[in-house]
Amino acid sequence: MSEEALSEAEDLETGVVRKIVETVDIKTDKLEEIHEKLDSLDKKMNSMENKLDKVITENTDESDLKDIHKRIINLLGNWMTTKNLAKIMNYRQEYISRKVSELKKMGIITEKRDGKSILYKRKDGVKEAMDDNGD
């Protein structure tokens, strides 16, 4: 190969590499922009959820909160996810998850893992104890 042909081949190779690098840089810039927008949307979504939860709890008196606990306990006769509970009760899943967590801390319900899902069920005797107390 002549020196001139070798030089042209190197120039061509350099041009191709430069084009690839420019394309990757453009895509990388777009990815960073996309990640920034997603982070921003995530923060806005969290803020909206917090405001919604505040509205729900401010407009719900203490007896209603207890009623939610009772409804969850009644529904948890069989193993169920918080997603299923939320759908049945027509509440947001995050809200139900918190209520389930409160019941779990009280020792009223138990959990088990099924693959990626966490299932909840009331402990034996809980519903009967509630019924005996007139709840």
N, C-alpha and C positions, 0 to 999 in steps of 0.2 A: 504494500500500500504506500502510495506516495505521501510525502510530508503534508502536501496541501490537502489530500483526501483525508488524512489522519486528523488534521486540524479542523476540517469541516465536520467530521464525525464527532470530535470532541465538543465543538460548538453546538451541534445538534443535541448531543447528550446533555450538555449543560443547560440548553434551552428547555429540554423536556423535564429535567430535574427541577429547574426554576419554576416551570408551569405547575408541576405537581406540588411543590412547596407552597406556591401562591394559592392553589386550590385548597390545600389542607389548612392553611392559615385562615382562609375565608370561612371554611366550615367550622374551624375551631372558634373563631370569633362568633359565629352564629350560635354555636353550642353554648358558649358562655352567656350570650344574650338570652338564649332560651332558658338556661338555668336561673339567671337573674329574674326573669319574668315569672318562672315557676315559683321561686322562693317568695317573690312579692305576692303572688296570688295565694300561696300557702299561708302567709302571714295575715292577709286580708280575710281569708276563710276562717282562720283561728279566731280572729277578732270578732267576726260575725257570729261564730258559734258561741263565743263567750258572752256576747251581748244577748243572744237568743236564750241561752241558759239563764242569764240574769233576769230576763223578762219572765221566763217560765217560773222561776223560783219566787220572784217578787209578786207575781200575780197568783200564786198558789199558797193557800194558808197551810199551816202545819198539819192539819187533819188530812188534807189532800195528799200531802207527801206520804203520810202513813198509809193512805188508801193505795197509793202506787206500790208501796212495799207489799201490802196484802195481796194486791192483784198479781204481782210477780210471784209471790209464794204460791198462790192458788194455781197459777199456770205451770209452775215447775214441778208437777207431779211426775213428769218424764224428763229425760235429758233434753236440753234445748240450748241453742246458742242465743246470744244477745241480739243477733240479727233477726232471728225468728221471733223473739219476744217483742222487739221493737215493731216489727211488721204487724203482729197480732194486736198490739196495744196502740198502734198508730202514734208512736213517739219516735224521736230521733234515736238512733242506735247509741250514740255517745251518752245521752241522758240515761238510757236504760242500763248501759254498762256501769255508770256510776252508782245507780241504785242497786244493781246486782252486787257490786263491790262492797257497798255498805252492808248488805245482807250477809255477804260472805264474812266480813269482819265481825259481825254479830254472831257468827257460828250457826246461822240458820240454813244456809245452803252449802253445798259442796260442789267441787268442780272436777272434771277429768278432761284430759286432752285426747282428741281424736284426729290424728294427723295434724293439720294446721289449725283446726278449730278447737275452741275450748267450750265444753258443754257444762251446763249447770243443772242442778236438781236440788229440790228441798230435801233436807235431812229427814229421815224417818221420824214420825211422831210430831213433827212441827205443825202440820195442818190440824191434827187432832187436838193438840194443845191449844191452838188458836180457837178452835170450835168450842172447846171446854170453857174457855174464858169469855165466850160470847162475842168474839171478834168476827 
